[in-house]
Amino acid sequence: MTRPVIAIPARFSATASALRYAAEVNARALIEAVWRAGGEPVSVHPAVHDVAARLDRFDGVLLPGGGDLAPHRYGATDTHDSVYDVDEVQDAFDLEVARTALESGLPLLAICRGLQVVNVALGGSLEQDMGGPGSDHRQVVHPVAIQPGTLLEQAIGEHKVEASCYHHQRVSSIAEGLVITARAADGTVEGIELPDGRGWFTAVQWHPEDTAYEDPAQQSLFNALVRAARDRH
């Protein structure tokens, strides 16, 4: 059976030892999770040029984690000291990918930064910093409660999961049309969906790829994306 082709925007990296110089990369755990699900993962160069036409050749999209969005993208006039790895080219591309996928009905799974990108792309905002060490969700594994009846719950098959997180920002105001599908115990938004969207879409604030190799609940998110991509194809 032909593998559905999943577009994954590449991330800029200042160094990559195997390549000697600056590189465009994606996390190996993320790539392997898509492959295990039966998809063909393809890294896509972050150039804001004919994005709709470029995505038209794919069966699905995965928006991965990464650095912070530039605060001006969601209307902030000041930048918190903790904001890091902002790249205007990356931001412009990711935001256009999110809008294009949602408008066209292309199956979309968004992870960590990806969730934030979708929220901002549709008009929502972010909390630039959750409060520093001890208050953020960096290198944290914690339970997440999932709303019944959502695509997230259908994919995972459970109402609570242990989520591997690495983020110091979170959703502040949620964009119109989006609904919250999961929360952490401290109220942090951990999942969003677009009930009236044209295609399959779910997003999580955590990193399911961290444990997908050993946790069927986390791998099921990638399985659901590839299944939706195959059905559309």
ZAVOVEX-225285 format. One record per residue (C-alpha): residue in one letter; x, y, z. Coordinates in pm, whole numbers, plus 50000, padded with zeros to 5 digits. Each point is the difference from the previous one (the first is absolute). Layout:
REM residues N
aXYZ...
***
This chain:
REM residues 233
m500005000050000t501315034649909r500955020450304p498155033150039v502515028449970i500165022350307a501525034949973i502045011150302p501385035749995a503744998550062r501625018750287f503095021349958s503034988150198a503145020950048t502184968850000a499684963349915s503194980150051a499324974149731l499435027749743r502835022950124y498005032249957a496575014950067a497174976349914e496284995049962v498874972350233n497164980750157a500104979050313r500794963649927a497384988550254l497365019749810i501014985749664e500064964650136a496555003950158v498505009849663w501824971149832r498754975050259a496495012749932g500394991149633g500695034849869e502805013449781p501455029750193v501435027849782s501755031050134v498905031649821h502205030649951p498565030250190a499665023949708v496825020849978h499534994249630d496974983649839v499224982250328a496564988049889a501374985449677r502904983550182l497724984150261d497594987849735r502324970949921f499824986950359d497414978650176g500445015150346v502015024950207l501774997950333l500915033350163p502844991850243g501445017050306g502735026249987g500965034650126d497645027750104l497785020049769a500845037049976p497685017550249h498915025649741r498334971349814y497275000050265g499885037450065a502465003050291t501995032350012d502654987950247t502194969049996h500684979950315d503664992850073s499414962649980v498785000049639y502534980649791d500884987749650v497615023549823d500304997949622e497755021749784v500334977349696q499064969450204d497065018450155a498645012349667f500254965449847d498464981150292l497105024450027e499294997049627v500234962050016a497504999450286r497525022649821t500374981549670a499554965650153l496905010350194e498455018449705s500604971249760g498994972150239l503454984149990p500354977250307l502085018350258l501674989750326a501665028650191i502464994450284c501225024750267r501055031049800g497704986549730l496985003550230q501045035750078v500455007449630v496454988649921n498565020750284v501875031249885a499224993449632l496285001250083g500245031250218g500844987150347s502825011050229l502704984850222e501315005250351q503665007949931d501294983550317m498274977650253g502025012850296g503494985949976p501574969050158g497484979850196s497065016249827d500644990749638h499704965849839r503564993649890q501264964550048v496734991350174v497854968849976h496535005550141p496434987549959v497745016649745a496214997050011i498364995549659q496475010549913p497724971149896g498654999749647t502895019549849l502234988549715l502814999350256e498074976150221q499014978949701a503634997449889i501484992050341g497084979950134e500495012950355h498815028950215k503355005550167v503604995649883e503475006550134a501385028149784s503675007949937c500265037849982y502625025849914h498545034949984h500145032850191q497125016249811r496324991149973v496735011349849s498715032450150s496885007949797i498704972649774a499115008649641e496385001849893g498744966349879l502564979650190v499014979150301i502154987250286t500284962249999a502504994150281r501435017450307a502724994550255a499215001550372d501195036350014g497525009949730t502505001649714v498344993449665e501464967049876g497784993549699i497895019049746e497774991349705l497835017449739p496604982750009d498705017549689g503214995549801r500124985249652g502324971250084w501484978950278f501955021550245t501194996850356a502835016450193v501804992550324q502315021750209w502144970550105h502474978849800p498434966049924e503074990049797d502084998950319t498364967750116a498094987849691y502514971849947e498854983750327d496585015350070p497174989649764a497855029350117q502605025049877q500704980949678s496274999749930l500105037349921f502354993849709n497944969849897a496895021949991l501715026349783v501214974249750r496614982849997a498285033249925a502575007249728r499424965749845d496205004750007r500325034049830h502414986149742
***
